[in-house]
Amino acid sequence: MAVQKLYAGAKLREIRVRLHLTQKEFAARLGVSLPYLNQMENNNRPVSTAVVLALAREFGTDVTELSTGDSERMVSDLREALADPIFPEPGPSAADLRLVASNAPGVARALLALHRAYSQTHERLASLDEALGREDRMLRPSPWEEVRDFFHYCDNYIDAVDRAAERFAQGTGTIEDKAIALLERRGVGVRYSDEATLRRYDPRNRILTLSTHAALATRRFQMLHQIALLTQDDLLEATLDLARFQSDEARAIAKIGLANYFAGAALLPYRAFLASAQETRHDLEMLADRFGASIEQVAHRLSTLQRPGAKGVPFFFVRVDQAGTITKRHSATRLQFARYGGACPLWNVHQAFETPGRFLRQLAETPDGVRYFCLARDVSKPGGSFRAPVRRYAIGLGCEIRHAESLTYADDMDLTNPQAFEPIGISCRICARPDCHQRSVPPLEQELRIDPDQRGVLPYAIARPSSDTP
């Protein structure tokens, strides 16, 4: 497979501005001419290996910043949006999409916001009882989607909040002891109740009530969440100010998300958790036991280890319900999940419901030729009584195959055999594979051929994708 050239003009320019250097000064430090730097910053030339090495040597830059971040996510999101039938065919080439994502990210975000507004309006008009009386909200993203995109494009790593949580977790004693001691110093009492509500805080009487039905890891998490709201309000509000959400609802949801982030980062503090993850070779059960966390909390935290200069293995993390709907998603890899609908049915995360309590392993290859090691397991959340409903999910965690040797789960798998990798996609409507036996809908980007005298697995044939398809 050909090595992809690195066009990272926007990131290169961002690093220069952050260092408060002119183009002339920056070029001199990097050992290149001013015109050459200008061409790289405008994506007329790829970033050379010599420049990458100079960035690390001269400025201590984490060079993975140049190849990760928004661009791959934007390309995936743009491909999905432009596969909509409202756009003329053929759509922009993959090379064009990469140029837009790297050279004009503001334009890419505006296009995605416009398409999202169109999609929401179209869906609401399809059900008049939902649409009537809500015209003023139709052109805005839903608060939930707005918050999801905020974390999505922050790479699911909020540095200031992460470091504040790590500072809180420092010192001797368990995290639970630290949390209770802090609450006591603030005059907040902790009580336990057998009610279904996981957490309730009474600000007037300064009482925090936690449910005894919840698992111990969940109670710890909820206690830390409340501590974030009580002690980190200025930090959370400042972060929300920078995000510039379009509605009060989105801001309120994001504040809950940031408090959750603090709780997870305090329960699993960055440097200690990263060191343990490397020591145990990412054994989720050992990490959960060592930090008093749940397996889902551990898997989610692994996907957030993106601190500049101290990054962990780039993981994707996803949680799906029994209908296949994605309820949580994040990817620090090139694999990006569909923004709408469910995940590929060939992915092992769906099979986890059939084998409760077991880890399922899978070697998978996406249509762009990238290979992944995938891990899946079911997670159940009991309601606490015989008649209470049990919430069942499946979580998926994975990394590109070049990192698989860092995982204990991959030890006895044949990582070099191309036949061992199962073909998976993102979602049917943007997947270019012509012969998938689990396809639910035709791909929007490909031509269909329908022969009434012939029937295969599908009632239609799909033209082979062009060589431009990524």
C-alpha positions, 0 to 999 in steps of 0.5 A: 500500500502506498505511503500517504503524504502528510499534508498538515498545513493548518496544524503546522500554522497552528504550532507556529502561532502558538510559539509566537513566531513569524514565518521567517523565524519559524522557517529558520528554526526548521532549516527550510526556506521561507517559500517552502514553509509557505507552501507547506502551510498552504498544503501545496507541499507535504510536510517533509520528514526533515521538518517533522524531525526538526519540530520534535528536536527544536520545539519538543512538539508531539509530531503525532499532532500533525497526523491526528485530530480533526482531519480524518474525522472531518473526511469521514463526516464529509463523505457521509454527508455528501453521500446524501442524494441531495448532492449531485453525483459524482461527489468530490474526490477523496483528495478534495475532501482531505484538502478541505478538511486540512486546509479549510476546516472552518468551511468543512464544519459549516458544511456539516452544520448545514447538512445536519440542519437540513437532515433534521428539518427533513426528518421533522417535516416527515412527522408533522406532529413533531414539526408543528410549532417548532419552526424556530428550532428547526435550523439548529442542531439538537443540543445532544448532537452539539455536545457530541460534536464538541467532544468529538472534535476535542479528540475526547481529551480536555486537558485542563479538566484532566489535569485538575482531576489528576491533581485531586487524585494525588496523595495517599489514601483511596479516591473514595476517602479523598472524596468523602473528606473533601465533602466533609470539609465543605459541610456536605453529608453523604447518605445512601438510599435504596431508591433508583436515582443514582445521585441526588444533591440537596444544595439547601441541606447540603446532603448528597444521596447515592443509591445502594443499588448502584455498583461501587464503581458507579457510586464512586463515579457519581460522588466524583461527579458531584465534587466536580460541580462543587469544586471545579465550577469556574473551570467548567464554566470557562471551558463552556465559554470557549465552546460557544454552544448555541443553546442553554440546553447544549451548555447544560448537557456539556457541563454534565459531560465535563463533570463526568470527564472529571469524575472519570479522570479522577477515578483513573488519573492520567499518568498512573493509569497510563503506566498501569495500562502499559504494565498490564498490557491493557488488561481491562479486568486487571485495570478495573480491579486495580483502580476500583472501576468498571470495565466500561469506565476503563475502556472509555478512559483508554480512548482518552489517553491523548495528552500531548507528549504522553499519549497512550495507544490510540483506541476507538471506543463505542457502546451500542444498545441491543438495537445496534444504536450507538450510544457512545462513540469516540475514535483516536484512530482512523476508524470513524463511526457513522453519525447516523444509524447503527454500526456495521453488522459484521463487527463483533460488538453486536455478537457480544450480547450472545456471549455474556461475560466473555471478551470477543476478539476480532481482526477486521479490515475497513474498506480503506485497507486499514486493519484493526484489532477489535475487542467486544464485551457485553455490559449489563446494568441491573435495576436493583430489584426483581421487576426493575429493568436491566439495561444491556449494552455492548462495548467495543474497544480497538486499535490499528493492528500495528499497536496490537502487540501492546494488548494481552488479548492479541497474543495468540492471534495471527496478525500477519495473515491477511485471510484472518481479517474480516471485512467491516464497514462504517455504515451500509449507506456509505460502505463501498463493498459491492458483495457484502452479504449483510448489507441492509441498504444500497450505498448512496455513492454507487450505481445499482444494476437491477436484473429481474431475471437474476437474484443473488444474496441481494436483489441488486448488484452494485458497481465496483467502487472507483479507484478514488474511493478511500 
